[in-house]
Amino acid sequence: MKLLAQFVRRVSVPLLAGTLLASAAWAQKDEKFPNRTIKIIVPFTPGGTTDVMARAIGQKLNDYWGQPVIVENKPGAAGWLGITAMAKSPADGYTIGVTISSIIYAKSLYTKLPFDIANDFEAVSMLSRSAIGLVVPAQFPADNLQDFIAHLRKNPGKYSYGSFGQGTTAHIFGETLNRGARIDQVHVPFKGAMPIVTDLLGGQLTSAFLDVATIKPFVQSGKLKVLAFSGTQRVAAFPNTPTFAEAGYKGFEPVGFFQVLAPAKTPKDIVRKLSDGIAKAVNSDDLKTRIQDMGLEVGGSTPEELATAIKVDGDIFDRAIKAANIQLDQN
């Protein structure tokens, strides 16, 4: 028995040491992020701006790091299905999500949500920003916001505005303008930008709140007029169009933005590496040009800058939603 015990000790100690060394080597290898496929979840259908942005970013990160980056579209439930799946993924940086800024004020609209914006996510980077413009048909008898408001006050109950749907940024802005300017445009929700533009051009709709990328070609061709933009500074593509703030109306400071989020508790060094890679991607010559051609402002923010934008804009929208008494139920 003594000989057997000695044999076991002689064999076990080297084996244990070898196992520990192998584990340490594997752990060291695993710390080198990334060393396997990264998945980007897009909570909308393929082909939209969010999807296009995610795929362009993914290709750049693949080029930079030599690891596959795949995009998985998980549409449904106003985008909550995909973004919830991302939040519940392992917090290791290998599953991230690209979404729009509406997530930041969802808590103010819905009584029940499958996620908590404050606790379920890590801010990674803001990809791009886009002001929201108030547009009217070219033949509308007003060329600026003041004349537009004056005309509607003289004709109460006759006009309507379009948005992407209940609870969207455009809907909140529409009700904010109704209250601030003491007008009563009726909200008409649509399922997409092109149906809104079609009804504007056809005269079935008075005005609409739309992003720069959508309205740019129609304004340039003289089919639509843009009266004001959200945000705190003028849009580069429309330097002569004032912001709502310049026209004397508060509550329109936020702009829409595309953002990258990761599951909560993703290690800070991995979040930083993702953020740095994304900033490099969106500021590369070809992708930067594509983003600007869409009428968007190029981003590439730090995690801290995105976290601040989420907090500041979320508070503004929260006040606007409460003031307009907008409340939605998630089915």
C-alpha positions in Angstrom: 0.0 0.0 0.0 2.9 2.3 0.8 4.4 1.7 -2.6 1.0 2.4 -4.3 0.6 5.6 -2.4 4.1 6.8 -3.4 3.3 5.9 -7.1 0.0 7.9 -7.0 1.8 10.9 -5.5 4.5 10.8 -8.2 2.0 10.6 -11.0 -0.7 12.9 -9.6 1.6 15.8 -8.8 2.9 16.2 -12.4 -0.5 15.6 -13.8 -2.1 18.2 -11.5 0.7 20.6 -12.3 0.3 20.0 -16.1 -3.5 20.5 -15.8 -3.1 23.8 -13.9 -0.6 25.0 -16.5 -2.9 24.0 -19.4 -5.8 25.7 -17.7 -3.7 28.9 -17.2 -2.6 28.8 -20.8 -6.2 28.4 -22.0 -7.4 31.2 -19.7 -4.6 33.4 -21.0 -5.6 32.6 -24.6 -9.3 33.2 -23.8 -8.5 36.6 -22.4 -7.4 37.7 -25.9 -10.6 39.2 -27.2 -11.9 38.3 -29.7 -10.8 34.8 -30.5 -14.1 33.5 -32.0 -17.2 34.6 -33.8 -19.0 37.8 -32.7 -22.8 38.0 -33.1 -24.6 41.3 -33.7 -28.3 41.1 -33.0 -30.5 43.5 -35.0 -34.1 43.6 -33.6 -35.6 44.5 -37.0 -36.1 42.9 -40.4 -33.2 42.8 -42.9 -32.7 45.7 -45.3 -33.5 48.6 -43.0 -31.0 51.3 -41.9 -30.2 49.5 -38.6 -29.5 46.3 -40.5 -27.4 47.9 -43.1 -25.4 49.8 -40.4 -24.8 46.6 -38.4 -23.6 44.6 -41.4 -21.2 47.4 -42.4 -19.8 47.6 -38.9 -19.5 43.8 -38.7 -17.5 43.6 -41.9 -15.1 46.3 -40.7 -14.6 44.5 -37.3 -14.0 41.2 -39.2 -11.3 43.0 -41.3 -9.7 44.5 -38.2 -9.7 41.4 -35.9 -9.7 38.5 -38.3 -12.7 36.9 -36.6 -16.1 36.3 -38.2 -18.8 38.8 -37.3 -22.4 37.6 -38.1 -25.6 39.6 -38.0 -28.8 37.9 -36.7 -32.1 39.6 -37.3 -34.6 39.0 -34.5 -37.6 41.3 -35.3 -40.8 41.4 -33.3 -42.6 43.2 -30.4 -41.4 46.7 -31.5 -37.8 45.6 -31.4 -38.0 44.3 -27.8 -37.7 40.6 -28.8 -34.2 41.0 -30.2 -32.8 43.5 -27.8 -34.1 41.3 -24.8 -32.4 38.3 -26.3 -29.1 40.2 -26.5 -29.4 41.4 -22.9 -29.9 37.8 -21.7 -26.8 36.6 -23.6 -23.5 35.8 -21.9 -21.7 39.0 -20.8 -18.5 38.3 -22.7 -18.6 40.6 -25.6 -19.4 38.0 -28.2 -23.1 39.0 -28.5 -23.9 42.6 -28.9 -26.9 44.5 -30.3 -27.5 47.4 -32.7 -30.7 49.3 -32.2 -32.3 52.8 -32.3 -32.7 55.3 -29.6 -36.4 54.6 -28.9 -35.2 52.0 -26.3 -34.1 54.8 -24.0 -37.6 56.1 -23.3 -39.5 52.8 -23.5 -39.8 52.7 -19.7 -41.9 55.9 -19.8 -44.3 54.5 -22.4 -45.0 51.0 -21.3 -46.2 49.7 -18.0 -44.4 46.4 -18.5 -41.1 45.7 -20.4 -39.0 42.6 -20.7 -35.8 44.6 -20.0 -34.5 47.4 -17.8 -32.6 50.1 -19.7 -30.7 51.1 -16.6 -29.6 47.7 -15.4 -29.6 45.2 -18.3 -27.2 46.9 -20.8 -23.7 48.2 -21.1 -23.4 51.3 -23.4 -20.8 50.6 -26.1 -20.9 53.3 -28.8 -23.2 55.6 -30.7 -22.9 54.8 -34.4 -24.6 57.9 -35.9 -27.1 60.6 -35.2 -30.0 62.0 -37.2 -32.1 65.1 -36.4 -35.8 64.8 -37.0 -37.4 67.4 -39.3 -40.9 68.8 -39.5 -41.8 68.7 -43.2 -44.8 69.8 -45.2 -45.8 69.6 -48.9 -44.1 72.2 -51.1 -47.5 73.8 -51.8 -48.3 74.3 -48.1 -48.9 78.1 -47.4 -46.0 78.4 -44.9 -42.3 78.6 -45.4 -41.2 78.6 -41.7 -42.4 77.3 -38.4 -43.9 80.5 -37.1 -46.1 80.8 -40.2 -47.0 77.2 -40.1 -48.2 77.5 -36.5 -50.1 80.7 -37.2 -51.9 79.0 -40.1 -52.9 76.0 -38.0 -54.3 78.3 -35.2 -56.5 80.0 -37.7 -57.8 76.6 -38.9 -58.3 74.5 -35.8 -59.1 70.8 -36.2 -58.3 70.6 -40.0 -54.8 69.2 -40.0 -52.9 66.1 -39.2 -49.3 65.0 -38.8 -47.7 61.6 -39.5 -45.2 59.5 -37.6 -43.7 56.0 -37.6 -46.3 54.9 -35.0 -47.6 55.2 -31.5 -44.8 56.1 -29.0 -42.1 56.9 -31.5 -39.9 59.9 -31.4 -42.0 61.6 -34.1 -45.2 61.0 -32.1 -43.7 62.5 -29.0 -42.4 65.5 -30.9 -45.9 66.0 -32.5 -47.6 66.1 -29.2 -44.9 68.3 -27.7 -45.5 70.8 -30.6 -49.3 70.6 -30.1 -48.9 71.5 -26.5 -46.1 74.1 -26.8 -47.7 75.9 -29.8 -51.3 75.5 -28.8 -52.3 73.7 -32.0 -54.4 70.5 -32.5 -52.9 68.5 -35.3 -54.3 65.0 -35.3 -51.7 62.2 -35.0 -51.8 59.6 -37.8 -49.5 56.6 -37.3 -47.9 54.8 -40.2 -45.8 51.6 -40.6 -43.0 53.2 -42.6 -41.5 56.3 -44.0 -42.5 55.9 -47.7 -46.3 55.7 -46.9 -45.9 58.9 -45.0 -44.2 60.7 -47.8 -46.8 59.3 -50.3 -49.6 60.8 -48.3 -47.7 64.1 -47.8 -47.2 64.4 -51.6 -50.8 63.4 -52.2 -52.2 66.0 -49.9 -53.8 63.5 -47.5 -51.4 64.6 -44.7 -50.5 68.1 -43.6 -47.1 67.5 -42.0 -44.8 64.8 -40.7 -41.8 64.3 -38.4 -39.1 62.4 -40.4 -35.4 61.7 -40.3 -32.9 63.6 -42.4 -32.1 60.5 -44.6 -35.7 60.2 -45.6 -36.5 63.8 -46.3 -33.3 64.9 -47.9 -34.0 63.8 -51.6 -37.6 65.2 -51.4 -36.6 68.5 -50.0 -33.7 68.8 -52.6 -36.1 68.0 -55.4 -38.6 70.7 -54.2 -41.4 68.3 -53.3 -41.3 68.9 -49.6 -40.3 71.8 -47.3 -38.6 71.4 -44.0 -39.5 74.0 -41.4 -37.4 73.0 -38.4 -35.1 70.3 -37.0 -34.7 68.7 -33.6 -31.3 68.9 -31.9 -29.1 71.7 -30.5 -27.4 72.6 -33.7 -28.3 73.0 -37.3 -28.1 70.1 -39.7 -25.1 70.3 -42.0 -27.2 69.4 -45.1 -29.7 72.1 -44.3 -27.7 75.0 -42.9 -30.5 77.5 -43.5 -33.2 75.6 -41.6 -33.4 76.5 -37.8 -33.8 74.1 -34.9 -37.0 74.2 -32.9 -35.0 75.7 -30.1 -34.0 78.6 -32.3 -37.6 79.1 -33.1 -38.4 79.3 -29.4 -39.7 75.8 -28.7 -38.3 73.5 -26.0 -38.4 69.7 -25.8 -36.9 69.0 -29.2 -33.3 68.9 -28.1 -32.8 65.1 -28.7 -32.0 63.6 -32.0 -32.4 60.0 -33.1 -29.4 57.8 -33.0 -28.2 54.3 -33.8 -26.3 52.7 -30.9 -24.5 49.5 -29.9 -25.3 47.9 -26.6 -23.9 44.8 -24.8 -25.3 42.7 -21.9 -24.8 44.2 -18.5 -21.5 43.3 -16.7 -19.6 42.8 -19.9 -16.0 43.4 -18.8 -15.0 47.1 -19.2 -11.9 46.2 -21.2 -13.9 44.3 -23.7 -16.5 47.1 -24.0 -13.6 49.5 -24.6 -12.1 47.3 -27.3 -15.5 47.0 -29.0 -16.1 50.8 -28.8 -12.6 51.6 -30.2 -13.1 49.2 -33.1 -16.5 50.6 -33.9 -15.2 54.2 -33.8 -12.4 53.2 -36.2 -15.0 51.6 -38.5 -17.5 54.5 -38.7 -14.7 56.9 -39.3 -13.1 54.9 -42.0 -13.2 56.8 -45.3 -15.7 54.5 -47.1 -18.1 53.9 -44.3 -18.0 57.6 -43.2 -19.0 58.6 -46.7 -21.9 56.1 -46.8 -23.2 57.4 -43.4 -22.9 61.0 -44.5 -24.6 60.3 -47.8 -27.6 59.0 -45.9 -27.8 62.4 -44.2 -26.6 61.1 -40.9 -24.0 62.5 -38.6 -21.1 60.2 -38.0 -20.7 58.9 -34.5 -18.1 56.6 -32.9 -18.6 57.7 -29.3 -17.0 56.3 -26.2 -19.2 54.2 -23.8 -19.3 57.1 -21.4 -20.6 59.5 -24.1 -23.3 57.1 -25.1 -24.3 56.5 -21.5 -24.7 60.2 -21.0 -26.8 60.6 -24.1 -29.1 57.8 -22.9 -29.6 59.5 -19.6 -30.0 63.1 -20.8 -32.3 62.3 -23.7 -34.2 59.7 -21.7 -35.0 62.4 -19.1 -36.2 64.9 -21.7 -38.5 62.3 -23.4 -39.8 61.2 -20.0 -41.0 64.7 -19.2 -42.5 65.1 -22.7 -44.3 61.8 -22.5 -45.8 62.6 -19.1 -46.8 66.1 -20.2 -48.6 64.7 -23.3 -50.0 61.8 -21.3 -48.9 59.2 -23.8 -49.2 55.6 -22.4 -49.0 52.4 -24.4 -49.6 48.8 -23.5 -47.2 46.1 -24.8 -49.1 43.0 -26.0 
